[in-house]
Amino acid sequence: MRIALFGYGNVGRAVARLLESRRMHLERIGLYPKLVAVADSRGVAVNPRGLDYWKLEEVKLSKGSVGFYPDYGRIGVEAIEIISDRLIDSDVLIEVTPTNIVDGEPGLTHIREALKSGLHVVTANKGPLALAMPSLLELARHSGRELMFSGTVGGGTPFIRFAEKCLAGDRILGLEGVLNGTCNYILSAMEGGLSFKQALEEAQRLGYTEADPSMDVDGWDTACKIVILAVHILGIRVTLRDVAVKGIREVTEECVLEACRRGATIKLLGSIDSEKRIASVSPVEIPRNSPLAVPGNLNALMFHVEDLGDVTVIGRGAGGVETANAILKDLVELKQRLQSKGI
Amino acid sequence: MRIALFGYGNVGRAVARLLESRRMHLERIGLYPKLVAVADSRGVAVNPRGLDYWKLEEVKLSKGSVGFYPDYGRIGVEAIEIISDRLIDSDVLIEVTPTNIVDGEPGLTHIREALKSGLHVVTANKGPLALAMPSLLELARHSGRELMFSGTVGGGTPFIRFAEKCLAGDRILGLEGVLNGTCNYILSAMEGGLSFKQALEEAQRLGYTEADPSMDVDGWDTACKIVILAVHILGIRVTLRDVAVKGIREVTEECVLEACRRGATIKLLGSIDSEKRIASVSPVEIPRNSPLAVPGNLNALMFHVEDLGDVTVIGRGAGGVETANAILKDLVELKQRLQSKGI
């Protein structure tokens, strides 16, 4: 399986590392991954005989870009040229460039062009899916290629796979989730007496959030995940524009402590009502003994299922390693799907 | 798919009802179930052209046994004779007679003879699995037949399927679970100030436990589930005899309230340590914000997973309808497995 990897930040590097460290395990199940192209924002490295993980790490750490890869690196070349100029033949694109919810770029073009060029796509990039998921799935179907994205929601915690595999055939009436670890960390810290500002600073100090925390605290990260779940799990055609989004900036210390006194807790919940076809993100007060009342930076997703009642999955949210793990599982499943089609 | 159904209590009747009400849905996915034999403790009904659900219900409710089924019922005939005397040709045995953890009977003999006679088996009966799971799986493999049991743990909540499908390829270091809804209900009620005895009486009044509550409150039901998880999910060859079991009879009101004051809660936990290969059941004090601290009669199962951390699934425990739902899903998966083998 010849792999092109676009994005060489936290997640991209963790993917390359896992492909290296799990090589023997993957080969045992018939998956022979070969990293033939890697791109970051400054350059690319391309070698049909495969790129060496340790060399990639070395040039990334010492010079700041994979474009400095000896002999096979090129600075100033954009990732998309690998596909559009057919710099190399590959089977799968792993797309893990940063999420951009304004226009989805560069990920959106990467995914579109890859599918059109006959590549399967595995991505953890929420932007393109949040903005254009129905049309991307349509394009994948039309191209006869797979588009996989289990790392977009919950990182390593298999929320999406749970719905696909364990609730197949069940009627899901709706779902609600705590899907952003940073917000959950901040709200939990506020229960300990910190103000929103203090809690946010602590989250930033711990590396839980970006310099610009807007994606997290204004609810956009949660909204992206809600769109992906709505389209993929519930079959509701929505994009980010259809979600009513409210973040946690206006949640005061007093609100939080008042909820505590009532035996409740405030969580940023993303939710979808299948009947009414409504998706929203908002801080909500829930009882402290609800399965959704998870502490710290945990994530939780509750499905309302006909006949079964509420079923909840809880686990760590996104992180480089966890997300890379989800991407690897998608690769394994891709391999199995291709095998079952006799490819 | 010609089905023999052994056991016509809560679960058995719910299975028959679901087969009837979901008929169109099942046929759409290529599954044509035909109930050709039904047995309860007093008699059998056998008809190669299929038994009618409404007639079964009528004779069960009015006369107490399916053996009174008009024309095709026989009182005093034992279920096993359907298989051993080949009263009828069938493809699958659904075994839902009551759990017996002393010798596993009559379920154990039913399952063994069915596998030997070339039937696939779907069961929700924990006794035979808790006492002889490794040898039953061996027999199924040797016979080239499927033995499915996802309804034994968690009823409709897909604990087993989650581990099979969503953690495939992951290294599970151990697991811990709140697996008995009755115990959890009693311990929760004790936090409200009731004594063990009062809480047990309330559980009995609500129909959450049998007249003899020993299976639940002495930890044996949890222990059976732990054996099934240990063998199936973690590949540890244990039977009920290998599990150190302690129930909740000795948990006092004072213990429970003292734990509450410490911000903790007492739960009956079943747990398995994969490394040490130890399985046990015991009341344990856990922090109130642990995902395992579920209220009321909910069940929860936490997997400790390498690289992913703790992943928890929460949902309703066993109930007739929920368990029947799990059995139906096993039937659907059985159908799919047979199709993929070209049968």
Interface residues (C-beta under 8 A of the other chain):
Chain A: H25 G156 T157 P158 R161 F162 K165 C166 L167 G169 R288 N289 P291 A293 V294 P295 L298 A300 D307 L308 G309 D310 V311 T312 V313 I314 G315 R316 V321 E322 N325 K329 V332 S340
Chain B: H25 G156 T157 P158 R161 F162 K165 C166 L167 G169 R288 N289 P291 A293 V294 P295 L298 A300 D307 L308 G309 D310 V311 T312 V313 I314 G315 R316 V321 E322 N325 K329 V332 S340
